[in-house]
Every structure is written in structure tokens, then in C-alpha cells.
Amino acid sequence: MNRSIILHSLKVASFFTLIICLTACQAKSGTGTYETYVVDKGNIETWESTAGFVEPANEVLLLSPTASIITSILKEPGQEVKEGETILVLNTKEVEDKIEQLNDNLAVMQNNLEKTRLAARSNKADLSHNIETKKLKISSIKATLADQEQLLEVGGISPAKFDETKQQLVLAEKELQLVQQKSAIKLQQLEADEKGLLLQIDIKQKEIKHQQELLESLQVKAPSDGIILAIHGKKGEKIQGDKLLVSLSDLTCFKIQATIDSKFRDMVKTGKRAYVVVDNTRLEGRIGTIMPQLKDGNLEFSVHLTNSQHPKLIPNQKVDIQIVKRARYDVLRIKKGAMISNKKVQHVYVVNGDSANQKELKLGLATDEYIEVQEGLEEGDEVVISTVSAIGKETSVSLEKLKK
């Protein structure tokens, strides 16, 4: 955090203003100034600068969905198109005829399904009636048998007649059992017939949906914003399925195509961190493809951005590129000042209450703005990074002296 303390006048020495400015704090009087920085954690990077141009990240290839004839071409190479715009149209008659035929077949199947369901209801009613009739017959025989049993006891009927009635009951029960088994089988057949028709209808509906999607795809449309690179066909030309029809650049995401002097070729590695600066906005990315051959003594490579859809990216726009050479991430750091040099070991003054005490530091990677703290400080320590006061070799100094 930056902090500025300005003593406005010698007459009002006790009045001062505290201003917090990000990460550094600064105190001033009429005769002196000192600046401090609160140790924080952050990234330190050094980089090599070069330049590049914004290009579409992908090339989109549109193929013919089926064998057909090109009936019209609405766009030309070089034209910019928006997502969903029609580029060319293929003949639709064959597919439309196919859809009409499939709809007729579907109507017949649906009619057959209705007939099958009506027949099933009729058969179920007949089977139910047949079973009920058999059950009534059994009940009647059982009643007769009960009467005959009483008559048999008093000699009113012969045993042969009684045995005959018992046989009739056994036969009637077997007939009922047979009818119930046949009814169960018949109902399963009817259910299977209905399922079969429903399956055929579902297949036909899927086929119709496929043909409708095919019909829609005969209007070849841009899948995203882009620029048409080529039209591979002419009006009236007969084409086969999967033939390349249109190639266009995708303007929804971008990459950077860059060059750098070949002396830096050992530094340019695929996957290495790089930054692209667009209108003072720094976009993070990684080095992608590296061309094996030099061009005019320069190495060509691409940078793929983390946010490849940033609104500030414009095709063919020239941008600055920073290729990271050395880096330390999430490390302790202090801002560089007049009292902080690039020496690996040096002494600094750490603020402690109303004084600043000298401490030995071990420092690491340095940039024009920050330097890495390896040993000697902790996050939150406040360090004097510059002063116009003469401190000499004192191990401790008051803040009042730093102001004078």
C-alpha cells in the first residue's frame, strides 16, 4: 500500500494528512521525504517484447449434408457473415418428397394402431364373456351336484347319474382353465402387436425428424460469426454428400500470430507463458505452434489466449507481445526504490513503531518495478524503500529523522 503523509506547514506541525495509495506509503515535510512499501505476495516476471497480429483461432469447414444440386449462392469469398446467415442453398425437392412419403406411411401405421387397439378391446370383451360363461356353467353343475348328493342319500338317484355329474364338473373346470390360459396368451399377443406398431411408428417419426433436419441443413448457414474464405462449388453444380462447400474463419475466438528474432529461439517454447497487450489491457496466454522454418531471419509462432473472446480483439490488429523469460509466482516482494538495489544481499530499514530498524535481506529475481524477497522479511512488514535524509550506517533510525 502507498501512503503519503504531507506536513502542510511549520506553523501547524501537529496537523498532517494520511493518503493511502495502493501498496506504497510516502511521508513529506518541508525539508525531506521518505517512502515505504508493505511487503506483499505477488508475481514477478521478466519478459522479452515482440509484436504480432490478431487472427481467427479456427477455420470452419462446411460440408454438404447429402447429394444434391447447388440452387443459389448468397455470399461471396471475403464477405463477413453473422451466425445463422445463409451462405448457399441446395435443392430441397428430393428431401421434401421423402418427407411427404414418410408422413403418408406414418398415417397408415397410426391407423393400423387404432384398428389393433379396437380389435384388442373386442377380443378382450369376448374372452371375458367366454370365461364368465364357463364359470357360470361350473356354478350350475356344482349346484346340481349338491342336489344329487342329497337325492343319492335317500335313493332318489342312481350312483351312475351322480358320477356322470361329477365328471361334467371336472370337464367344465378343465375347460375354464384352458380358456383362461388361451386368454392370457391372446392378451399377450395383442399387447405385443400394439408394441410392435408403436415401435414402427417411433422409428418412422425419427426418420421424419432426420429428414426435416436434413431439409433445414440444405440451407447452408454460418455456424458462427466469420469471414468467408472460399466457396467450393458453382450454382447448378451437382455435388455428393460430405463434399466441402464453404470454408470460413471463426470470428468468435482469436489467436495471435507473432514473429521474433531468431536469436531468441531457445526462449520460445510451446506452452510457455506470454502476454498480449491490447489498448493497455494485458491478456494472458501460452505459446502454441512454432514454425520449424525461419522467415527472413525471424521465428514464427502463435499465442493462444486464455480469454480468446476478449471484446478488444479485432482481426488483423497489431498487438504487443511479452514472452516471459523468468518468473516467480506468489512470492514475497517489495517495490524497488532508491534504497533498494539489485544486490542479492543488502540491508534495509523496517518500520517498527516510531523508528526503522536495519535488517539484512536475501533477494532474488528483480524487475524494473519489484524484487523478490527470499529471506529477512515477512508479509506485512513495512520497509523504507527511499529517503532523501542522510542515514549513514545507523542500525536504527527514528521516523522523525527520515522526515528531516
N, C-alpha and C positions, 0 to 999 in steps of 0.2 A: 504494500500500500504506500502511495506517495502522500507525504504530509508536509504542508508548508506553514511555517509559523512566522508571521511578519510583525515585527515590533514597529509600530507606526511612528513613534516619536520619543525623543529623550525625555520630554516633559511628562509623558504618561507611560513610564517604564513598566508598570504592572499590567497594562492593557495589551492583550495580544489576540490574534485571530488564528484558529486552527483550521486548516484546509486539508481534507483527505483526497488524494489523487491516485487511485489505483493502488500501486504497490510501493511507492517511494514516499518518504516524508522529508521535508526541507524546512530549515529554520533560518531566518534572516534578521539582522539588526542593521543599524546604520553603518556598521564597520565590518561585518563578517557574515558568512553563510556556511551552513553545513547541511549535508543531505544524507539521509539514511534509507535503508531498504530492509523490509521484513522478509527473512528467509522463507521461501515457499517451495512447493513441489511443482514441477512442470517439465516441459520438454525442451531439450537443447539440440539444435540441428545446424549443421553446416551444409551448404549445397553449392552446386555448380549451376550457373544460369545458362539457358539457351532459349530458343524460340520454336514455335510450332504453329500449326493451323488446325482449326476445328473441322472435323469430318464426321459424317454419319457413321455410327458404330457398326451397322449391319446393312447388308444388301439383301433385299427381299426378292424372291423368285416366285412368280405366279404361274402355275401350270394349268393346262386345260383339264377340266374335270371329266370330260368324256370326248369321244369322237364327235366332231360337229363341223360347222362352217362359220367362219367369221362374218357376221352380217353388218357390223358397224364398228368403227374405231373413233372414240370420242376424245381421246387425249393423244398428245404427241410427245416424243422424247424431249426432255428439257423442261417440260411443264411441271409445276408443283401441284400436287393433289392433296386433298384433305382425306382423313379417314372416312371410308364409306362411299367416296365418289366413284362412279362407274368409269372405267378406263376403256373397255371394249365389250361388245355383246356378241354372244354365239347364238346360232339358230336354236330355237326352242320347240319347233313343231314336233319332232320325234318324241321328246320327253312329254310334251303336253298330251299327245296321242296315247302314250303309255299310261299316263295318269288316268285318263278317261277310261281306258280299258280296265285298269285295276279297280277303279271305282265301280264299274259295272259288275265285275267279279265279286267285289265285296258286298254289293247289294244282293246278289244271288245267294251268297253264303249267309247273310243275315236273315234272308227269307227262309232258307233251309233250317236255320237255327230255330226260328219261330215255329216252323212246322214240327220240328223234332220235339220242341217243348210241349206243343199242343198234343202230339201223339203220346208223349210220356204221361201227360196228365190223364189222357183217355185210358192208357194201359194200366196206370196205377188204380184208376177207378174200377176197371174190370177185374183186376187182380184182387182188390179189396173186397169187391162183391162176391167173387168166387170163394174166397176164404171164409167170409161171413156165412155163405150158404152151406159150406162144409161144416162149419161149427154148429149151425142150427140143426143140420141133419144128425150130427153126433148127439146133440142135446135131446133130440126126439127119440133116438134109439135108446139112449140111456133111460129116458122116462118109460119107454115101452118095456125095457128090460126089468126095470124096478117093479112094474105091474105084473109082469110074467113071473117074476120070482115069488110074489105073494100067491099067485094062482097055482104055481108049482107046489107050494107047501100044502095046499088043500086039495091038490089033484085036479085042478081046473085046466091044466095044460100039460102036454107031454114034455118030457125032458128033451126030446129031439128038437121040438119047436123052440124051447128055451136056449139050447145050444146054438141053433141057427141064428137067433137074435144076437147072441154074444159074438158070433163070427162076423155078423154085419157091423157091429160096433168096432171090432178090430180093423176091418177093412176101411171103414169110414175114417178112423183115426190115422191110418196109414195114408189114405188119400189126402187128408188135411196136411199131414207132414210133407208129402210130396209137393202139394200145391204151394206151401209156404217156401220150400226150397227153390222151386221154379220161379216163384215171385221175387225172391231175393236176387236170383241170377238175372232175371229180366230187368229189375230195377238197376242193377249194376251196369247192365248193357246200355240202358237208356242214359245213365249218368256218364258212361264212357263216350257214348255218341255225342252228347252235349259238350263234353270237354274237348273232344276231337274237333268239333266245329268251332268252338271258341278259340282253340289253338290256331286253326287255319285262318280265322278272322284276324287274330292278333298278328300273325305273320304277314297277312295281306296289308294290314294297316301300317306295319313297319315298312313294308315295301313302298307303300304310297308316300309315307313320310320321307323316305330316302329319295324318291323321285322328285318330291316337292323341294327338298333341299338342293337336289341336283339342278332343278329348274331355276332356283334362285341363284345358284353359283354360275349359271350361264351368263349372268351379268357380272363380268369380272371387275371386282371393286378393290380399291386400295385398302389393305388391312390396317394401315396407319398413315399418318402424315408422311409425305415423302416427295422425292423428285424422280420423275420417270427417266430411267437411263436408256431403255430400248424397248421397242415393240417388235416382237418376233413373229411377224405374220402380216398378211395383207387382207383387205376386205374381199370377201368371196373365196378365200382360200379354204380348202378342206383340210382339217387337222385331225390328228389322232389323240387319244387320251394320254394325259401326262406330258404333253408337248409343252415346252417352255413358251409362254405367251408374252409375259411382261417381266422386266427386271427394273426395280426402283430402289432408291436409297431410303432408309428408315430415318425420319427426322425426329423420332421420339427419344432417341438416345444417341450420344455422341462419344467420340474418342478424339485423341489429339495425335496428329501425325507430326513428328519432330525430327530435326537433324542436329548433330553436334560434331564438332571437330574430332577427327579420328584419334587424336591423342588422348581422348577421354574414353576410348572404347572399353578399357578394363573396368571403368566405373559404371558403365551402362549394363545392367544385368536384369533379365526378366524377373519380375516380382519385386524389384526394388522400389522403395517409396519415392514418390515425386509429387510436386505440387504444380498446379496450373493457376496462374494469376490472370483473372478476367475482371477488368474495371475495378481494380483494388480489392477484389474478392479472391481469397485463396482457396482453391478446391483440391482436396486430397485425391491421389490416385496411385497407380502402380504401373511400372514399365511392363509393356506387353511384348508384342512381336518385335524382334530385332532383325533387320535385313542383313543377310550374310555378306553382301557385296557393298563396297563403298561407292558413293556417288559424288564425284567432284571432290574427293578427299574428305567427305563427311559420312558419318554413320547415321543411317535412318532407323527410326524406331517409333513405336506407338506408346501412348499413355492411356490407360483405361481408368476412368474416374469412378470414385465411389458413388458420387451422385452424377450419373451420366445424363440426367434430365434437368440439370440446373437451368433456370429460365434465362440466365445471361449468356448461355452458349448459343452461338449463331454459326451456321455453316460458312466455311472459308474465312472465319475470323482469325486474325493473328493474335497469339497469346504468348505470354512469357512462361517459361518452364523452369522449375527449380528441382534439380536432381539431388537428393540427399546423399552426401558423401560420408559424414559421420554423424552419429546421433546418440543421445541418451534420453530415455523416456521415463517420466515420473521420478525424477531425481531432485534432490535439494539443489537450489540455485540461488544466486544473488545477482543483482543487476551490476553491471560494470560502471565504475566511476573513476574519478581522478586518483582515489586511493586504492583502487583495485586493478591490478595488472594481470598479465597472462602467466605470471610465475606460478609454478606448481606448488611451491610452499611460500607463504607470506603471512605477515601479521596484519590484523585488522582490529578496529575498536568496536566492541559490542556494548550497546547501551544497557546500563543496569541502574535504574532509578535516575538520579541526577548526575550520574557520571558514565563514562565509557571506558571499559577495561580492555586492555590489549589481549588478543588471543591468536595463537598460531593456527593457520588453516592449511589443509591439503586440498588443492583444487584440481579439477580435471578439464573436461572439454570446454573450450571457450569460443564464443561467437562475438560479434560486434556489440551485442546487447547483454548477453548473460554469460555466466561462467558456473560450471558445476562445482558444488561443494562435496568433497569426498569425506573429509574429516574435520572436526573442530567446531561445527555449528549444528544446531537443531532447528527444525521447522518452528517458526515464530520468533526466533532471535532477531533483534533489530541491530543492524550493522551500519556503521558510518562508512559511506562509500565516497564522500568527497567533502572537503572543507577548505576555506581559504586561510584558516588560522594556522599558526606555526605550532605544531605539537612536539616536534623533536622526537626523542626516543622514550618519552614517558610511557610507563606501563598502564597508567590510569590518568584520565583527564576529565574535568567537570564539563558538563554541557554548557555552562556559562562561558567557559574559556573557548569552546568551539564557536560560540556566537560572536566572540570579540576578535 
